């Protein structure tokens, strides 16, 4: 991460002036105050990356400022300086929570080096947190499994697009692997050693979305007890993945468009903007062109997001990927479930069943089916009986002669129309299964509640 906003605290006006000139020449946005009390007020009103404070000041010392400042703004780093340098004072400053100590008078380059070291320290800390979170996650193209023509073509597009900082819109049905593709774009880009931050826009209440994306300052609203970084700031230097982008409210669409155009954010309650360097990758399972046509999605934002479009085909359109996916999930859940003996094979009959099933839930549903089969399996081979749910009367009613769906008319050749028919049928089944409970139906369907309400209106289901 790079530091942008610095606060200088010194009771000597001449020192404040010198530091302002020195730091502004190096590209920092700097504010200077003459007391620790003023500094605390600043920390409570807006976010700062670093506070550079003198030790000896009237009423409240720099050491006390560090202690109280870190409590008020945990994400701020503190650098202590003093003309009364001593080893004991340096140790006291570090114990209070300062990241470093510099003695007055100091050379300009010395202060610049200290700040760069602090930036590297924060970058390293962020990387450690990211690596811990991703330790057991698959990354890059290794996570995109399959050898169908469609999957190979997708991999080629990802390799071509990844190195360029351009916005990408990933489209496709639920369960097709949109986040895996977003992560692959990040891992194959020059930003791979910086954060990958993801958020589902349909999972956050509209009232909290602005604060979640852009952050807020203390007191910006009732529950804002302290300064908080937003997801854009967390992803600075890296990639921000906005899943289910169609769920954004019209007001948030306007704010997101401005961020994409200006490459700067303004936390809620803050009067100044800050520059950010973030690659945005968005995803949706909705038809955004239709949303633009009906006025629920801004046309200018659509074109800003859709610089490059990656449309992920459903699993039923790439059945050649099913065998390698099955092998992958067998290995994954043999290890995770500690199967003894492990399931080593899947019979030809079972594989034929898996290849003929339409998989409305796509790869996510296939993974779920394999995990369930391994939990219940007794031997080392999975037969068709291991997939009893797929063979149930309900599943058979949606399978047709020769592996085609009865939901499709014999003259039906439009994939979009076929998908609409299947979506409508699944929604009706989910509502029937949950006794009309829309919240539970959305959970069963693995879509947001807002997305379900949109679909109910679209299909005129009461």
Buried (B, 14 or more C-beta within 10 A) or exposed (E): BBBBBBBBBBBEEEBBEBBBEBBEEEEBBBBBBBBBBBBBEBBBBBBBBBBBBBBEBEEBBBBBBBBBBBEBBEBBBBBBBBEEBEEEBBEBBBEBBBBBBBBBEEEBEEBBEBBEEBBEEBBEEBBEEBEEEEEEEBBBBEBBBBEBEBBEEBBEBBEEBBEEEEBBBBBBBBBBBBBBBBBBBBBBBEBBBBBBBBBBBBEBEEEEBBBBBBBBBBEBEEEBEBBBBBBBBBBBBBBBBBBBBBBBBEEBBEBBBBBBEEEEBBBBBBEEBBEBBBBBBBBBBBBBEEBBEEEBBBEEBBEBBBEBEBEBBBBBBBBEBBBBBBEBBBEBBBEEBEBEEBBEEBBEEBBEBBBBBBBBBBBBBBBBBBBBBBEEBEEEEBBBEBBEEBBEEEBEEBBBEEEBBEBBEEEEEEEEEBBBBBBBBBBEBBBEEBEEEBEBBBBBBBBBBBBBEBBBEBBEEE
